[in-house]
Amino acid sequence: MSDRLVDAYDLVIFDLDGVIYLIDKPIPGAAAAVEELRSAGTAIAYATNNASRRAADVAALLSGMGVPATAAEVLTSAGAAAALLAERLPAGAPVLVVGAEALRAEVRDVGLTPVATLEDKPAAVVQGFGPDVGWKLLAEAALAVRAGATWVATNTDRTLPSPRGPLPGNGSLVAVLRTALNREPDVVVGKPEPGLFTTAASLSQSQRPLAVGDRLDTDIEGAVGAGMDSLLVLTGVSGPADLLAAPPSRRPTYVAHDLAGLFRPDTAAQIPLEGTDEAGGWRITHEDRTVRLSGAGDPIDALRLLTGPAWAGAEIRADSDQARDLLTGWGLPT
């Protein structure tokens, strides 16, 4: 066993929203964590489903927050979607872009022509998040797909994390077209597809990468699909109740409150716990198909103790006041 969780890996691939920052505000401790990794010589990559910023803009945003980054370290779903379209379409082909200016710029940079109406005869529709996307553009996209255009979504995140709570993400906008067209996109580029992870590992020539994310349905599922270990941090979208209910395709290797978990022993974050009914002041007792939690301590230790029984189908119940308060806070029955 290594002294620190991160010491077993030669590359850390960070998600951004909910891990490094929330919208445009850094998450406490994120800059210090990245700096510590750089000081130790650990390679870093940033892989984001957000298609509203280009890699250079993301790097500048991060650097402005005190998180050192270069454009070469940033992989965005917008850039990946544009690269895919460039492989499939002839140079100069018209592409109807539903999203932010960053996505239009990526399409333009790969030699394709961004357009906005059916009359431009688009060969493809590429859809990414943009705060100004409205009905008119979505209507043009629906008409273009019905006319035979290939429909590419940068990602299908239902929500975006924010300091005010989850906000509608690109998946919610994709759902508008899915409802109107009664079909799925032809291609989804970003997480949970494994491409961003495998590309990051390939560029760094990594033999042992670790993915870090806040969403089970994108970051962790993408890491599982890529065959990578992963760390779920509880600073963004997915919470303890989501983790306890996670299917095998969305189960991380580790869980921690935040990025400080990278520098603690791997034994303090690995899940599920096996061969013990006690952790950090918490204890579980087994009663038929029910597991009862008692004691008190760090909520992460309780969560780690409960993942194994929960994933095996056991019902979780409280057997102390502290456990009752904890489960209630997680939105679980007690």
Secondary structure as a PSIPRED ss2 file (coil, helix, strand):
# PSIPRED VFORMAT (PSIPRED V4.0)

   1 M C   1.000  0.000  0.000
   2 S C   1.000  0.000  0.000
   3 D C   1.000  0.000  0.000
   4 R C   1.000  0.000  0.000
   5 L H   0.000  1.000  0.000
   6 V H   0.000  1.000  0.000
   7 D H   0.000  1.000  0.000
   8 A H   0.000  1.000  0.000
   9 Y C   1.000  0.000  0.000
  10 D C   1.000  0.000  0.000
  11 L E   0.000  0.000  1.000
  12 V E   0.000  0.000  1.000
  13 I E   0.000  0.000  1.000
  14 F E   0.000  0.000  1.000
  15 D C   1.000  0.000  0.000
  16 L C   1.000  0.000  0.000
  17 D E   0.000  0.000  1.000
  18 G C   1.000  0.000  0.000
  19 V C   1.000  0.000  0.000
  20 I C   1.000  0.000  0.000
  21 Y E   0.000  0.000  1.000
  22 L E   0.000  0.000  1.000
  23 I C   1.000  0.000  0.000
  24 D C   1.000  0.000  0.000
  25 K E   0.000  0.000  1.000
  26 P E   0.000  0.000  1.000
  27 I C   1.000  0.000  0.000
  28 P C   1.000  0.000  0.000
  29 G C   1.000  0.000  0.000
  30 A H   0.000  1.000  0.000
  31 A H   0.000  1.000  0.000
  32 A H   0.000  1.000  0.000
  33 A H   0.000  1.000  0.000
  34 V H   0.000  1.000  0.000
  35 E H   0.000  1.000  0.000
  36 E H   0.000  1.000  0.000
  37 L H   0.000  1.000  0.000
  38 R H   0.000  1.000  0.000
  39 S H   0.000  1.000  0.000
  40 A C   1.000  0.000  0.000
  41 G C   1.000  0.000  0.000
  42 T C   1.000  0.000  0.000
  43 A E   0.000  0.000  1.000
  44 I E   0.000  0.000  1.000
  45 A E   0.000  0.000  1.000
  46 Y E   0.000  0.000  1.000
  47 A E   0.000  0.000  1.000
  48 T E   0.000  0.000  1.000
  49 N C   1.000  0.000  0.000
  50 N C   1.000  0.000  0.000
  51 A C   1.000  0.000  0.000
  52 S C   1.000  0.000  0.000
  53 R C   1.000  0.000  0.000
  54 R C   1.000  0.000  0.000
  55 A H   0.000  1.000  0.000
  56 A H   0.000  1.000  0.000
  57 D H   0.000  1.000  0.000
  58 V H   0.000  1.000  0.000
  59 A H   0.000  1.000  0.000
  60 A H   0.000  1.000  0.000
  61 L H   0.000  1.000  0.000
  62 L H   0.000  1.000  0.000
  63 S H   0.000  1.000  0.000
  64 G H   0.000  1.000  0.000
  65 M C   1.000  0.000  0.000
  66 G C   1.000  0.000  0.000
  67 V C   1.000  0.000  0.000
  68 P C   1.000  0.000  0.000
  69 A C   1.000  0.000  0.000
  70 T C   1.000  0.000  0.000
  71 A H   0.000  1.000  0.000
  72 A H   0.000  1.000  0.000
  73 E H   0.000  1.000  0.000
  74 V E   0.000  0.000  1.000
  75 L E   0.000  0.000  1.000
  76 T E   0.000  0.000  1.000
  77 S H   0.000  1.000  0.000
  78 A H   0.000  1.000  0.000
  79 G H   0.000  1.000  0.000
  80 A H   0.000  1.000  0.000
  81 A H   0.000  1.000  0.000
  82 A H   0.000  1.000  0.000
  83 A H   0.000  1.000  0.000
  84 L H   0.000  1.000  0.000
  85 L H   0.000  1.000  0.000
  86 A H   0.000  1.000  0.000
  87 E H   0.000  1.000  0.000
  88 R H   0.000  1.000  0.000
  89 L C   1.000  0.000  0.000
  90 P C   1.000  0.000  0.000
  91 A C   1.000  0.000  0.000
  92 G C   1.000  0.000  0.000
  93 A C   1.000  0.000  0.000
  94 P E   0.000  0.000  1.000
  95 V E   0.000  0.000  1.000
  96 L E   0.000  0.000  1.000
  97 V E   0.000  0.000  1.000
  98 V E   0.000  0.000  1.000
  99 G C   1.000  0.000  0.000
 100 A C   1.000  0.000  0.000
 101 E H   0.000  1.000  0.000
 102 A H   0.000  1.000  0.000
 103 L H   0.000  1.000  0.000
 104 R H   0.000  1.000  0.000
 105 A H   0.000  1.000  0.000
 106 E H   0.000  1.000  0.000
 107 V H   0.000  1.000  0.000
 108 R H   0.000  1.000  0.000
 109 D H   0.000  1.000  0.000
 110 V C   1.000  0.000  0.000
 111 G C   1.000  0.000  0.000
 112 L C   1.000  0.000  0.000
 113 T E   0.000  0.000  1.000
 114 P E   0.000  0.000  1.000
 115 V E   0.000  0.000  1.000
 116 A C   1.000  0.000  0.000
 117 T C   1.000  0.000  0.000
 118 L H   0.000  1.000  0.000
 119 E H   0.000  1.000  0.000
 120 D H   0.000  1.000  0.000
 121 K C   1.000  0.000  0.000
 122 P C   1.000  0.000  0.000
 123 A C   1.000  0.000  0.000
 124 A E   0.000  0.000  1.000
 125 V E   0.000  0.000  1.000
 126 V E   0.000  0.000  1.000
 127 Q E   0.000  0.000  1.000
 128 G C   1.000  0.000  0.000
 129 F C   1.000  0.000  0.000
 130 G C   1.000  0.000  0.000
 131 P C   1.000  0.000  0.000
 132 D C   1.000  0.000  0.000
 133 V C   1.000  0.000  0.000
 134 G C   1.000  0.000  0.000
 135 W H   0.000  1.000  0.000
 136 K H   0.000  1.000  0.000
 137 L H   0.000  1.000  0.000
 138 L H   0.000  1.000  0.000
 139 A H   0.000  1.000  0.000
 140 E H   0.000  1.000  0.000
 141 A H   0.000  1.000  0.000
 142 A H   0.000  1.000  0.000
 143 L H   0.000  1.000  0.000
 144 A H   0.000  1.000  0.000
 145 V H   0.000  1.000  0.000
 146 R H   0.000  1.000  0.000
 147 A C   1.000  0.000  0.000
 148 G C   1.000  0.000  0.000
 149 A C   1.000  0.000  0.000
 150 T E   0.000  0.000  1.000
 151 W E   0.000  0.000  1.000
 152 V E   0.000  0.000  1.000
 153 A E   0.000  0.000  1.000
 154 T C   1.000  0.000  0.000
 155 N C   1.000  0.000  0.000
 156 T C   1.000  0.000  0.000
 157 D C   1.000  0.000  0.000
 158 R C   1.000  0.000  0.000
 159 T E   0.000  0.000  1.000
 160 L E   0.000  0.000  1.000
 161 P C   1.000  0.000  0.000
 162 S C   1.000  0.000  0.000
 163 P C   1.000  0.000  0.000
 164 R C   1.000  0.000  0.000
 165 G C   1.000  0.000  0.000
 166 P C   1.000  0.000  0.000
 167 L E   0.000  0.000  1.000
 168 P E   0.000  0.000  1.000
 169 G C   1.000  0.000  0.000
 170 N H   0.000  1.000  0.000
 171 G H   0.000  1.000  0.000
 172 S H   0.000  1.000  0.000
 173 L H   0.000  1.000  0.000
 174 V H   0.000  1.000  0.000
 175 A H   0.000  1.000  0.000
 176 V H   0.000  1.000  0.000
 177 L H   0.000  1.000  0.000
 178 R H   0.000  1.000  0.000
 179 T H   0.000  1.000  0.000
 180 A H   0.000  1.000  0.000
 181 L H   0.000  1.000  0.000
 182 N C   1.000  0.000  0.000
 183 R C   1.000  0.000  0.000
 184 E C   1.000  0.000  0.000
 185 P C   1.000  0.000  0.000
 186 D C   1.000  0.000  0.000
 187 V E   0.000  0.000  1.000
 188 V E   0.000  0.000  1.000
 189 V C   1.000  0.000  0.000
 190 G C   1.000  0.000  0.000
 191 K C   1.000  0.000  0.000
 192 P C   1.000  0.000  0.000
 193 E C   1.000  0.000  0.000
 194 P C   1.000  0.000  0.000
 195 G H   0.000  1.000  0.000
 196 L H   0.000  1.000  0.000
 197 F H   0.000  1.000  0.000
 198 T H   0.000  1.000  0.000
 199 T H   0.000  1.000  0.000
 200 A H   0.000  1.000  0.000
 201 A H   0.000  1.000  0.000
 202 S H   0.000  1.000  0.000
 203 L H   0.000  1.000  0.000
 204 S H   0.000  1.000  0.000
 205 Q C   1.000  0.000  0.000
 206 S C   1.000  0.000  0.000
 207 Q C   1.000  0.000  0.000
 208 R C   1.000  0.000  0.000
 209 P E   0.000  0.000  1.000
 210 L E   0.000  0.000  1.000
 211 A E   0.000  0.000  1.000
 212 V E   0.000  0.000  1.000
 213 G E   0.000  0.000  1.000
 214 D C   1.000  0.000  0.000
 215 R C   1.000  0.000  0.000
 216 L H   0.000  1.000  0.000
 217 D H   0.000  1.000  0.000
 218 T H   0.000  1.000  0.000
 219 D H   0.000  1.000  0.000
 220 I H   0.000  1.000  0.000
 221 E H   0.000  1.000  0.000
 222 G H   0.000  1.000  0.000
 223 A H   0.000  1.000  0.000
 224 V H   0.000  1.000  0.000
 225 G H   0.000  1.000  0.000
 226 A H   0.000  1.000  0.000
 227 G C   1.000  0.000  0.000
 228 M C   1.000  0.000  0.000
 229 D E   0.000  0.000  1.000
 230 S E   0.000  0.000  1.000
 231 L E   0.000  0.000  1.000
 232 L E   0.000  0.000  1.000
 233 V E   0.000  0.000  1.000
 234 L C   1.000  0.000  0.000
 235 T C   1.000  0.000  0.000
 236 G C   1.000  0.000  0.000
 237 V C   1.000  0.000  0.000
 238 S C   1.000  0.000  0.000
 239 G C   1.000  0.000  0.000
 240 P H   0.000  1.000  0.000
 241 A H   0.000  1.000  0.000
 242 D H   0.000  1.000  0.000
 243 L H   0.000  1.000  0.000
 244 L H   0.000  1.000  0.000
 245 A C   1.000  0.000  0.000
 246 A C   1.000  0.000  0.000
 247 P C   1.000  0.000  0.000
 248 P H   0.000  1.000  0.000
 249 S H   0.000  1.000  0.000
 250 R H   0.000  1.000  0.000
 251 R C   1.000  0.000  0.000
 252 P C   1.000  0.000  0.000
 253 T C   1.000  0.000  0.000
 254 Y E   0.000  0.000  1.000
 255 V E   0.000  0.000  1.000
 256 A E   0.000  0.000  1.000
 257 H C   1.000  0.000  0.000
 258 D C   1.000  0.000  0.000
 259 L H   0.000  1.000  0.000
 260 A H   0.000  1.000  0.000
 261 G H   0.000  1.000  0.000
 262 L H   0.000  1.000  0.000
 263 F H   0.000  1.000  0.000
 264 R C   1.000  0.000  0.000
 265 P C   1.000  0.000  0.000
 266 D H   0.000  1.000  0.000
 267 T H   0.000  1.000  0.000
 268 A H   0.000  1.000  0.000
 269 A C   1.000  0.000  0.000
 270 Q E   0.000  0.000  1.000
 271 I C   1.000  0.000  0.000
 272 P C   1.000  0.000  0.000
 273 L C   1.000  0.000  0.000
 274 E C   1.000  0.000  0.000
 275 G C   1.000  0.000  0.000
 276 T C   1.000  0.000  0.000
 277 D C   1.000  0.000  0.000
 278 E E   0.000  0.000  1.000
 279 A E   0.000  0.000  1.000
 280 G C   1.000  0.000  0.000
 281 G C   1.000  0.000  0.000
 282 W E   0.000  0.000  1.000
 283 R E   0.000  0.000  1.000
 284 I E   0.000  0.000  1.000
 285 T E   0.000  0.000  1.000
 286 H E   0.000  0.000  1.000
 287 E E   0.000  0.000  1.000
 288 D C   1.000  0.000  0.000
 289 R C   1.000  0.000  0.000
 290 T E   0.000  0.000  1.000
 291 V E   0.000  0.000  1.000
 292 R E   0.000  0.000  1.000
 293 L E   0.000  0.000  1.000
 294 S E   0.000  0.000  1.000
 295 G E   0.000  0.000  1.000
 296 A C   1.000  0.000  0.000
 297 G C   1.000  0.000  0.000
 298 D C   1.000  0.000  0.000
 299 P H   0.000  1.000  0.000
 300 I H   0.000  1.000  0.000
 301 D H   0.000  1.000  0.000
 302 A H   0.000  1.000  0.000
 303 L H   0.000  1.000  0.000
 304 R H   0.000  1.000  0.000
 305 L H   0.000  1.000  0.000
 306 L H   0.000  1.000  0.000
 307 T H   0.000  1.000  0.000
 308 G H   0.000  1.000  0.000
 309 P H   0.000  1.000  0.000
 310 A H   0.000  1.000  0.000
 311 W H   0.000  1.000  0.000
 312 A C   1.000  0.000  0.000
 313 G C   1.000  0.000  0.000
 314 A C   1.000  0.000  0.000
 315 E E   0.000  0.000  1.000
 316 I E   0.000  0.000  1.000
 317 R E   0.000  0.000  1.000
 318 A E   0.000  0.000  1.000
 319 D C   1.000  0.000  0.000
 320 S C   1.000  0.000  0.000
 321 D H   0.000  1.000  0.000
 322 Q H   0.000  1.000  0.000
 323 A H   0.000  1.000  0.000
 324 R H   0.000  1.000  0.000
 325 D H   0.000  1.000  0.000
 326 L H   0.000  1.000  0.000
 327 L H   0.000  1.000  0.000
 328 T H   0.000  1.000  0.000
 329 G H   0.000  1.000  0.000
 330 W C   1.000  0.000  0.000
 331 G C   1.000  0.000  0.000
 332 L C   1.000  0.000  0.000
 333 P C   1.000  0.000  0.000
 334 T C   1.000  0.000  0.000
